[in-house]
Amino acid sequence: MTQGRIHSLESFGSVDGPGVRYVIFVQGCPMRCAYCHNPDTWDMNGGTLMEPSYLIEQYERNKAFYKDGGITVTGGEPLMQVDFLIDLFTLAKQKNIHTCIDSSGIAFNPDNAAWMEKLDKLLTLTDLVMLDIKHIDPEKHKELTAQPNENILKFAAYLNEKKIDMWIRHVVVPGITDDDKYLFDLGYHIGRFTNLKVLDILPYHTMGEVKYKKLGLEYKLKGVPAMSKDVAIEKKQVVLEGIRTIRRELGLMK
């Protein structure tokens, strides 16, 4: 079986999908999000090599706590290690464990037939994808993450085509991702997907700044204040209005 490069493990995750979950943080990510609070996961060659069977054994030790949860693989970027995910989720499904991938979608590569074949196999073993859309505007997305968003948005459409349940996450950063036009556009884009089950609008926090200092990295958002939860709730309403608008236009709701 393919070993995974693992950054860390969390036994009792409560914000990483439905229920209480065993959370596997993988190593390696090509995104360079300005607000990333795990820059220590960027290195593709870091982490500790672990067998899928070992990780399932760790899950089984506490499985009584996971009866309404399951396993979530986050990162880093899980889809950079698609072979490992196939092996891990194959074992998980043999034990009827709910499987979730928390992804930025950046690894989606529709022009690579071999990779897409692997992805299709993985999706047959995947119950939920939590997709983090950083910015709906292509240029703003590049400024924020140093990567384009074209394939990320194609990934969302592909998950819809494959009927894989999808949760959308979006971090609201003051002065960067909190513009109502872009938030409405985000809702208008994702509202056409019938596999959309949950919308998480997350307020930006500054807790990652300390980690950057320890790693000797420049924190690009130094001085940007944390977003209040109350404002994040207001911003979620803007996204929801975008969702409702496109769904009315498409006849998906009255």
Residue, then its C-alpha position, 0 to 999 in steps of 0.5 A: m500500500t502507498q504510504g502517506r506523508i503525514h503532518s499530524l493527527e487529531s483524535f477528536g475533530s469537531v469542525d472537520g465534517p459531520g460528527v466527531r472525527y479522526v482528522i489526518f493532516v497530510q503534508g504538502c500544498p502548492m497553495r500559498c494562501a496569505y492567511c494560511h495558518n499551517p505554513d509548516t504543511w507546505d513542504m511536499n517532502g516533509g512529514t512522517l510516512m505512515e501506512p493506511s493500515y496504521l491510521i485505520e488502527q488508530y481510528e479503531r481505538n476510539k471508534a465508539f466516539y466516532k459513531d456519528g463521524g468518521i475520518t477527514v483528511t485535510g492538510g496541506e492538500p490531500l489530493m496531492q496524495v491521491d494514491f494514498l487516499i485511495d488505499l486509506f479510504t478503501l480500508a475505511k469503506q471495508k469498515n463502513i467508516h464515513t470518509c471526508i476530504d477537506s481540499s482546496g481543489i488546486a490539484f484537480n487536473p482534468d487534462n491528465a487522464a491517468w490522474m482523473e482515472k485515479l480521482d474517479k476511483l477515489l470519489t467512489l470511496t468518498d462520502l463528502v468533500m469540503l471544498d475551500i474556495k478562497h476567492i471567486d475572482p480569478e485575479k484576486h485569487k492569484e493575489l491571495t494564493a499565488q495560484p489560479n482558481e480555474n481548476i478549483l471551480k471546475f472541481a466543484a462542477y465535477l463533484n456536482e456531476k459525480k453527485i458527491d456531497m459538497w460543503i463549501r468553505h470561504v474565509v472572510v478577510p477584512g479588506i480582501t475577501d469581504d467585498d459584497k460583490y464578490l461574496f454575491d458572485l460566489g453564491y451565484h456560482i455555487g448555487r447551481f450545484t445540487n450537491l451543495k449541502v453546507l455553506d461555511i463562512l469562516p471569520y479570519h483570525t490572526m492565530g497563525e501569525v505566531k507560527y510564521k514568526k517561529l518559522g522565519l516567514e513573512y506574514k503577508l496579512k500583518g496588521v489586518p484585524a480579525m473578522s468578528k463573528d457577527v460580521a461573518i454572519e452578515k457576510k454569509q447572508v450576501v452569499l446566500e442571496g447569490i445562491r437564492t438568485i441563481r436557483r430562482e433563475l434556474g427554477l431550482m427554488k420558488 
